[in-house]
Amino acid sequence: MRFFIEFSYNGKAYHGWQIQPNAISVQEVLEKALSTILKTGITVVGAGRTDAGVHASQMFAHFDFAETFNSKDLVYRLNSYLPKDIAILNIFEVQPNAHARFNATSRTYHYKISTSKNVFDYDFAYQVQLPLNVDAMNEACKILFKYKDFQCFSKSNTDVKTYNCDIKTVFWTINTNQLIFTITADRFLRNMVRAIVGTMVNIGLGKLKPEDMSYIIASKDRGRAGFSVPAHGLYLVEVVYPESLRLKS
């Protein structure tokens, strides 16, 4: 039987989601916990990769297990076993061929910028104390809808077959002394959100104009886009799947 596991994590202590040969990852810790409690080797497949230091308030993975179990009891036992920076939210059975990565129809990220020095969120938001023109940044957001190929925002030397992404929503909001960037798409390239935000920050600072976004995207040149903002301000906040994947309990 195949199960989806919904969870969240504070990425500060981890070298990203995916298992690494010489560094701790969220996937490694989660697999160890499941294998220990279910008393058999468990491999989990995540909805996608997150880089070192990136957080997730909603992430999914799937795993296979031959026996039935009480989901609420397993959630409780996993949360008791796991470190404080990983939390299990739900576990449910899905169709046998359901895939946490390939069946996701959209993913939403937030990027948080603190506009004043804040001793409580320096680990969880990028601090930019210079004034940012949010109207200009939102004008640049509108330009993203005109394009599909976002190679200019992709990390170099990736193994992807296409740089096309279908952006569904993208905008900036102001929340007291914090700016929040929201972007939803069917898929994302490696480093894509952080590169977009870095370009937007340059626009907000007046180093670039909103219309420069068109030239940057059309160039397909990572060197023309902005810097990559720090990972600790980035959050995966939602992954959406078709309702038909879930088996009714």
C-alpha positions in Angstrom: 0.0 0.0 0.0 1.1 3.6 -0.7 0.8 6.4 1.8 1.3 10.1 1.7 2.9 11.8 4.7 2.3 15.5 5.2 4.8 17.3 7.3 6.6 20.6 8.0 10.2 21.5 9.0 12.5 24.3 10.1 15.3 23.9 7.6 18.0 25.7 9.5 19.9 22.6 10.7 19.5 20.6 7.4 21.4 20.5 4.2 18.1 20.5 2.3 15.5 17.9 1.7 17.4 15.3 -0.3 19.8 12.7 1.2 23.4 13.9 1.0 26.6 11.7 1.4 28.2 13.9 4.1 25.5 16.1 5.5 22.3 15.7 7.4 19.0 16.1 5.4 15.3 16.1 6.2 14.8 13.0 4.1 17.4 11.0 6.0 15.9 11.9 9.4 12.4 11.1 8.3 13.3 7.8 6.7 15.2 6.7 9.9 12.2 7.6 12.0 9.7 5.7 9.8 12.0 2.7 9.5 12.6 2.6 13.3 8.9 2.8 14.2 7.6 0.5 11.5 10.5 -1.9 12.0 11.4 -2.2 8.4 13.4 -0.2 5.9 11.3 2.7 4.6 12.2 4.9 1.6 10.3 8.2 1.1 10.0 10.2 -2.1 9.4 13.9 -1.6 7.3 16.4 -3.5 10.5 18.2 -4.6 13.8 19.4 -3.4 14.5 22.2 -1.0 18.0 23.7 -0.7 20.0 23.9 2.5 18.3 26.2 5.0 15.0 26.4 3.2 11.9 25.8 5.4 8.5 24.1 4.6 5.2 24.7 6.4 3.6 22.0 4.1 5.6 19.3 2.4 4.5 15.8 1.2 6.3 12.6 0.6 5.1 9.1 -0.2 6.2 5.7 1.1 5.1 2.1 0.7 4.2 -0.3 3.5 2.6 -3.7 3.4 0.5 -3.6 6.6 -2.3 -1.4 7.9 -1.8 0.9 10.8 -3.6 3.6 12.8 -2.6 6.9 11.2 -3.2 9.0 14.2 -1.1 6.7 16.4 1.7 6.7 13.8 1.6 10.5 13.6 1.9 10.7 17.4 4.7 8.2 17.6 6.7 9.9 14.8 6.3 13.3 16.4 7.5 11.9 19.7 10.6 10.4 18.0 11.5 13.1 15.6 13.5 16.2 16.5 11.7 19.4 17.4 12.3 20.9 13.9 10.3 18.3 12.0 6.6 17.9 12.6 4.3 15.3 11.1 0.8 16.7 10.2 -1.0 13.8 8.6 -0.6 10.4 7.0 -3.2 8.9 4.6 -3.5 6.1 2.1 -3.4 7.0 -1.6 -3.8 5.2 -5.0 -1.0 2.6 -5.5 0.5 4.6 -8.4 0.3 8.1 -6.7 3.5 10.0 -6.7 4.4 12.8 -4.3 6.5 14.6 -6.9 5.0 13.9 -10.3 1.3 14.1 -9.3 1.6 17.6 -7.7 -0.4 20.1 -9.8 1.1 23.2 -8.1 3.5 24.4 -5.5 3.5 27.7 -3.6 6.5 29.4 -2.0 6.7 32.4 0.3 9.9 34.5 0.6 10.0 36.8 3.7 12.0 40.1 3.9 12.3 42.0 7.2 12.4 45.7 6.5 13.7 46.6 10.0 16.2 45.0 12.3 14.3 42.2 14.2 16.2 40.1 16.7 13.5 37.4 16.6 13.3 36.7 12.8 16.9 37.1 11.6 17.0 33.3 11.1 13.7 33.2 9.2 13.6 36.4 7.0 16.1 38.3 4.9 16.9 41.6 6.5 16.8 44.5 4.0 16.7 47.9 5.8 17.1 50.1 2.8 13.7 51.4 1.4 12.2 49.0 -1.3 9.7 50.3 -3.9 7.0 47.5 -3.6 4.9 49.0 -6.3 7.8 48.7 -8.8 8.3 45.1 -7.6 4.7 44.2 -8.2 4.9 45.8 -11.7 7.8 43.4 -12.4 5.7 40.5 -11.1 3.1 41.1 -13.9 5.8 40.6 -16.5 6.5 37.1 -15.3 3.1 36.0 -16.6 4.1 36.7 -20.2 6.8 34.0 -20.2 7.2 30.3 -19.8 11.0 29.8 -20.1 12.8 30.9 -17.0 16.3 29.6 -17.7 17.7 33.0 -16.5 16.6 32.1 -13.0 17.9 28.5 -13.0 21.0 27.3 -11.3 23.6 26.3 -13.8 24.5 22.7 -14.7 21.1 21.3 -13.8 19.8 18.1 -15.4 16.3 19.4 -16.4 14.9 18.7 -19.8 13.0 22.0 -20.0 13.1 25.4 -18.3 9.4 26.0 -18.8 7.2 26.7 -15.8 3.6 27.8 -15.7 3.4 30.6 -13.1 -0.2 30.9 -11.7 0.2 33.6 -9.1 3.0 36.0 -8.1 2.8 39.2 -6.0 4.3 41.1 -3.0 2.4 42.0 0.1 3.3 44.2 3.1 2.8 42.9 6.6 3.9 45.6 9.1 7.7 45.5 8.9 7.8 42.5 6.6 7.4 42.0 2.9 6.1 38.6 1.7 6.6 37.4 -1.8 4.1 34.7 -3.0 4.6 32.6 -6.1 2.6 29.6 -7.3 3.6 27.5 -10.3 3.2 23.9 -11.6 7.0 23.4 -11.1 10.1 25.3 -10.1 13.7 25.2 -11.3 16.6 24.9 -8.9 17.2 28.3 -7.2 14.5 29.9 -9.2 12.5 31.6 -6.5 15.6 33.0 -4.8 16.9 34.3 -8.1 13.6 36.0 -8.9 13.5 37.6 -5.4 17.1 38.8 -5.8 16.1 40.4 -9.1 13.0 42.0 -7.5 15.1 43.4 -4.7 17.3 45.1 -7.2 14.2 46.6 -8.8 12.9 47.7 -5.4 16.2 49.4 -4.7 16.1 51.2 -8.1 19.1 49.4 -9.5 16.8 48.0 -12.2 13.5 49.1 -13.7 10.5 46.8 -13.7 10.6 46.6 -17.5 14.2 45.2 -17.3 12.6 41.9 -16.2 11.6 41.3 -19.8 15.1 41.6 -21.1 16.5 39.4 -18.3 14.0 36.6 -19.0 14.5 36.8 -22.8 18.3 36.6 -22.4 18.1 33.2 -20.8 21.3 34.3 -19.0 21.6 33.7 -15.3 24.3 36.3 -15.2 21.8 39.0 -16.1 19.4 38.2 -13.4 19.8 39.4 -9.8 21.7 37.8 -6.9 20.3 34.8 -5.1 18.8 35.8 -1.8 19.6 33.8 1.3 17.9 30.5 1.8 16.6 31.1 5.3 13.8 33.5 4.1 12.3 30.9 1.7 9.3 28.7 2.7 7.5 26.0 0.8 3.9 26.6 2.0 1.5 24.5 -0.2 1.6 21.5 -2.5 -1.6 20.7 -4.3 -2.8 17.3 -5.6 -5.9 16.0 -7.4 -8.5 14.8 -4.9 -8.7 11.5 -6.7 -5.3 10.4 -5.4 -6.6 9.9 -1.9 -8.4 6.7 -0.9 -11.5 7.3 1.2 -11.1 5.9 4.7 
